[in-house]
Amino acid sequence: MSTSKPPDSSRPAAWHITPMNPAEAPWPLLLLADPSREKVKRYLPGSTCYAARQTAQFTPSGLGALIGVCVLQPPQPERDSWELMNMAVSPSWQRSGIGSALLHHAIGELRKRGIKQLDVGTGSFGDQLLFYQRLGFRVSSIERDFFLRNYTTPLWERGVQLKDMLRLTLAL
Ligand SMILES: CC(C)(COP(=O)(O)OP(=O)(O)OC[C@H]1O[C@@H](n2cnc3c(N)ncnc32)[C@H](O)[C@@H]1OP(=O)(O)O)[C@@H](O)C(=O)NCCC(=O)NCCS
């Protein structure tokens, strides 16, 4: 299990990472990364998921409130590698290392299972691209007009409409 570093070893870590049942994934987090509820409903049930949970705030399940999710889809008939389908951290917890730790944990689990490659598609050529590159992902292709063809409502990032999808690959 990965955890944040406690500032004082006598106190519990602020968050920790666990496997997650796909049915438990919270919609507000999933929709942060993928605004198409229809698409999420299609890939979520068969996916392998990990969660970041707030250690200090225990829920009735005893596992802690969910503050980050990572959703990985196994190979499909049309694609022979694993794909990172959704990755999101609650806005108030972003930029404190949780996203990197979640993905790092997921990558470690795939490696243990002998999986050789992980793909991800992103419409962002900015912050998210940097986030994935820091973890070792390399650009493998560009799908022009992907977001125009596959989403019914236009998607925007800081005033720029997302049109093309950048496909990134990590050799495991
Ligand atoms: C992308 C995301 C999962 C990263 O999680 P995180 O916990 O914030 O990431 P980390 O703290 O581990 O890493 C932060 C780094 O990622 C990059 N980054 C990611 N999102 C960023 C943002 N919105 N603003 C600035 N930098 C961002 C930066 O390089 C940042 O490094 P820095 O803080 O040194 O500048 C999170 O920002 C998020 O949930 N975003 C909204 C949903 C989303 O876009 N998901 C990805 C879909 S492709």
The ligand as a Gaussian input file, in Angstrom:
#p B3LYP/6-31G(d) Opt

LIG

0 1
 C       -4.330000      15.203000     -13.581000
 C       -4.491000      14.895000     -12.085000
 C       -5.076000      13.495000     -11.930000
 C       -3.130000      14.950000     -11.413000
 O       -3.266000      14.584000     -10.045000
 P       -2.476000      15.400000      -8.921000
 O       -2.652000      14.697000      -7.630000
 O       -2.916000      16.811000      -8.982000
 O       -1.005000      15.249000      -9.483000
 P        0.389000      15.318000      -8.706000
 O        0.275000      16.206000      -7.523000
 O        0.874000      13.945000      -8.485000
 O        1.302000      15.965000      -9.843000
 C        1.094000      17.314000     -10.159000
 C        1.815000      17.600000     -11.443000
 O        0.979000      17.236000     -12.545000
 C        0.888000      18.350000     -13.462000
 N       -0.494000      18.825000     -13.362000
 C       -1.539000      18.013000     -13.465000
 N       -2.698000      18.711000     -13.414000
 C       -2.375000      19.993000     -13.237000
 C       -3.142000      21.182000     -13.108000
 N       -4.482000      21.197000     -13.167000
 N       -2.497000      22.350000     -12.923000
 C       -1.150000      22.349000     -12.885000
 N       -0.369000      21.230000     -13.013000
 C       -0.969000      20.065000     -13.171000
 C        1.945000      19.330000     -13.059000
 O        3.130000      18.960000     -13.722000
 C        2.079000      19.082000     -11.558000
 O        3.378000      19.296000     -11.089000
 P        3.718000      20.597000     -10.196000
 O        2.716000      20.598000      -9.069000
 O        5.135000      20.344000      -9.757000
 O        3.556000      21.760000     -11.140000
 C       -5.415000      15.933000     -11.376000
 O       -4.903000      17.221000     -11.592000
 C       -6.859000      15.901000     -11.833000
 O       -7.672000      15.183000     -11.268000
 N       -7.219000      16.712000     -12.840000
 C       -8.602000      16.770000     -13.338000
 C       -8.976000      15.520000     -14.086000
 C       -8.037000      15.236000     -15.249000
 O       -7.720000      16.135000     -16.026000
 N       -7.615000      13.965000     -15.373000
 C       -6.719000      13.524000     -16.418000
 C       -7.449000      13.281000     -17.680000
 S       -6.348000      13.145000     -19.068000

